[in-house]
Amino acid sequence: MAIWKTLCENFFQRVVGDGKVVADLACGYGEFINNIKAPKKYAIDLNPDARQFLTKDIEFCLSHADDMSAIPSNVIDVVFTSNFLEHLKTKDECDAVLGEVLRVLKLGGRFIIMGPNIRYLAAEY
């Protein structure tokens, strides 16, 4: 999708940085992870069909967001997620996901969270 290519080239790449290990949590169709430049990339999703949308340089992890056991601890520089956390049903589920993100991130790593604009979608949530 052209919009994600533009977003990654003109914004997210600067935020992610160069030479970083990147993971896309709840990657969906891989719009972000396919377009970000990184020497090592992981895509995590519960849907096995997500794998078919990813480029060959991406390691796909078929798993729940609160169990990324396929990824060792302290190896990721940047975890990215878009429009995902608002789908978790409870604060406990959110805490479990955040715990896994913290586990896989290197010390000083970054968690980039994109969400819907609640101002325009308040009735949906």
N, C-alpha and C positions, 0 to 999 in steps of 0.2 A: 504494500500500500504506500503510495507516494507521500502521504502526509507524515508517516512515521520515518521515512527516509529523511525528509526535510527536518523533522523535529530532532532526530538523532544527530544529523550533521551540523545543525545550526544551534542547538541548545544542549541536549543531553550529553554529547561527547565531551563538552567542556566540563560538565558537572561530574561525569564519570572519571575523566582523566585518561591518560595514555598508559598502556602496559598493565592494566588492571584486570584481575579475574572478576568476572561479572556473572551474576545469576539473575534470571528472570522468574519470579515467583508467580505462579498461575499464568503461565506464558501465553495461553490461548493459541492464536495463530502465529505467534512468534514475531509480531510486528516490531517490538522493541529489540529483542535479542538478535534478530536477523540483520538489523541495521546498525547496531553499535559495534565499534571496533574494539576488540580485546583479544589478547593472546589465548585466553581460555574462557569458554562460555558454557554455562549450564542453563537449561530450561527445565522448570519444574511444573508439572501439571497433573491433575487427576485423570484427565481425558487421554486415553491412549492414542486417539486420532491426532492429537497435537503434534506428535512426532513427524508426521508427513509434511508439515508446513515449515519445518526447520531446515536450515542449511546444514551441510555435512560437518561443519566445524563445531557444531554445538552438541554437547553431551546432554541427552534427554533423560530426565529422572521422572519416571511414572510414580507419583506419590502424592499423598496428602501434604498440605502445606505445613502441618504440625509434625511431620515425620520425614525429614529430608535425610534419612540415614545413609543414602547413597553418596552423600557429600560429607567428607571428613570435617572435623571441627577446625575452625581458625584458618580457612583457606580462601575465603571469598573477600575481595576488596569492596565490592558494591553489590547489594541486593536491590533489585528494582521490582516494583509491583504497580500495576495500574488497574484501578476499578475492581479491586478484589476484597479488601478488608471490610467494606460495608456489607458484604454478603455473609460474613460470619454471624452466627446466630446468637452467641453469648460472649460476654466478656472473658469467660474462661477459655473459649475457643481462640479468641484474639490473643490472650496471654500465651497460650500454647504455641501459636504461630510466631509470635514475637520472641519467645524463648528459643525456638529453632533458628530464627534469623540471627539472633545473638550468638548462638552456638557456632554457626558456620562462618560468621564474619570474623575477619582478623581484628585484632585490637586496633582501634581507630578507623575501622571500616565504616561504610556509609549505607544507610537504608533509605532509598528514595521511594516515596509513596505518592502516587497520583490517585486522586479520587474524583468522584463526580462533584460538580458545583451544586452543593446542597441548597444554595440560594434559589436555584431554579428547579430543583428536584425534591424539595422538602417533603412533599406529599408522598413521594415514593419510599421514603425512609422514616 
